[in-house]
Amino acid sequence: MNIYGHIKKANNELAVIFNEDNMKIIKNELIVQAIMDSWLYLNKFIKNVLPDWTQYFNSRLENIRAEELLITTDMVKDSFTQYERIIKEREVKSYINRYIKLMESLLTFNKPFEESCAICQGELFYYTDLVNSIVFKECSTCGTHFDPLTDKAIVHKGSQVRPSTRFELLNEGINEL
């Protein structure tokens, strides 16, 4: 099967996430499983284009636990718009970039319709610095870091950073269920 066949199968796996019933009630396990299933079709192609990201994402999927994710209805709705674009994409490199963006939007907590970067209006994603045990927001466009509670720009040079977990976000009072 060629790359276009693999892309089509990956898209079909991701379609489960955006089923009308699944968009009303967020099921982390279903989302993680759909992502893992789609990744099986794309892994060998993306590793040729972006080997560093592929290594990072493989590690992320191996260590991810669905109950640790905080996925909101707004995140899934925003990702649906990206999914609609991805299924129409015909150029492989553009597809790969859109796929990566879709994975970031689904697996890294953000508030797509509530907040944006004060500098460039880019999307803000929540990360945790494992060395200093702090949660911060990072703009996906300009890379500026912000304090999650005050929205003030901060200087952050953490070397061990990963997407924040549900526990960390709730512990910081960032999102209350």
Protein Blocks (a to p, Z undefined) as FASTA:
>chain_A
ZZklmmmmmmmmmmmmmgmklmmpccfklmmmmmmmmmmmmmmmmmmmmmmlmmmmmmmm
mmpcfklpccdfklmmmmmmmmmmmmmpmbfklmmmmmmmmmmmmmpccdfklgccfklo
pacdddddfklopacdddfklopacdfklopacdddbfbdcdddfklmmmnomacZZ
